[in-house]
């Protein structure tokens, strides 16, 4: 039986630095003195067992929920001073149904008091940059699920974030829409080099999208390994038969199985 070979270790300069992070629910520790360093300009996917706190981790790093102890820095400053974009798993609940798609995208700029003309200019530039053709004047509820999730991603990008967090952005989409949004997300990443952290429950998807795969353990959660996967983009489904892809996925799966048996 062939054993997966671990990919070579890559040492990155830290852009997101988590130190001593602790979080408990109902008196049970989820994270305890947890440390993590994530690199700038890379797409990191987070994968691990159900209940290990994947979404909780990005929610703490982005300030959506409080942690009990520790610190999070982004670009050498407290995370609360950083520009953060966030795309929720349940995109329908995160969008305003009484607004058009355009008004949803512009909303972060409106909150900052940016003029209407500048709002429109930024949205149009964003659409042109990623070659997106949508009728943005339609009410958001008239768009398909994939189009609504695309609007949610554009809204997260329009304010020029330093980090983009995505919480299982494909889980509520059908397969066709998943492929479409996945390709658009790759385009965003290639065009911007934006530091991106994405939670996934699908190992194949986690490897396909990633420069780094953060594999987490069962609770109390620790890092099993931060796996490097450096392969040119854009990636297509053909890559899934590439020996390097197969080896990285097999290595991650072996670590995951060991963890589940622990």
C-alpha positions, 0 to 999 in steps of 0.5 A, a space after each residue: 500500500 502506497 503511503 502519501 509523501 508529505 510535501 516539503 515544509 515552507 516557512 512563510 513570513 507571518 501576516 496574520 498572527 494569532 497568539 494564545 487564542 482561547 475560547 470555551 463554550 459551556 465550560 468546554 475548551 474549543 481553543 486553548 493557547 492556540 497560535 497560528 501564522 498565515 502568510 500574506 498574499 496566499 489563499 489558505 483553506 481551513 479543513 478539519 473534523 466537524 465541530 473543531 471550530 473552523 468557522 469559529 476561528 475565522 469569526 474570532 480572527 475577523 472580530 465577529 465573535 469575542 475570544 476569551 484570551 489571546 491576540 490577533 494581529 493583521 499586518 502587524 496591527 491589532 485586527 480591529 484596525 484592519 480592513 476585513 472582508 467577510 463572505 458568509 455561508 448563508 449568503 441569503 441572510 447576509 444580503 438585504 432583500 429590499 435592495 437591488 444587487 447594486 445597492 447591496 454591493 455599494 453598502 460598505 461604501 455608503 457606510 463610510 460616507 463615500 459619495 454616490 458617484 465614487 460608489 458607482 465608479 468602484 463597483 463598475 471598476 470591480 465588475 470590469 476587472 473580473 469580467 462580471 456581467 450582471 443586471 445589478 439593478 434587479 432586486 437581489 431576491 430575483 437573482 440565482 443562488 450563485 449570483 447572490 453569492 457573487 454579489 456577497 463576494 463583490 460587496 466584501 471586495 468593494 471596500 478594498 480589504 486587506 484580508 478576505 474571509 469566506 465561511 464555506 461559500 459553496 455549501 448552499 450552492 449546486 454543483 454548477 454554481 459551485 464551479 462558477 463561483 470557484 472560478 470567479 474566486 480564483 480570478 479575484 485572487 489572481 487579479 488582486 493577490 488578496 490574502 484569503 482564508 476560506 473554510 471548507 468541509 470538502 477536502 478536494 475543494 480545500 486542496 484545489 483552491 489553496 496555496 496552504 491547507 490548514 488542517 485542524 484537529 478535534 477539540 480542543 483544537 490544535 494545528 495538525 499541519 499547515 500544508 503547502 500546495 504551490 501550483 500555477 493558476 488558473 487551476 482547472 478540474 484537470 489538475 485533480 489528476 496531477 500527481 502533485 495534487 493527488 499526493 497533497 490530497 492523499 497526505 492531508 487525508 492520511 493526517 485527517 484519518 489519523 486524527 479521527 482515530 486519535 
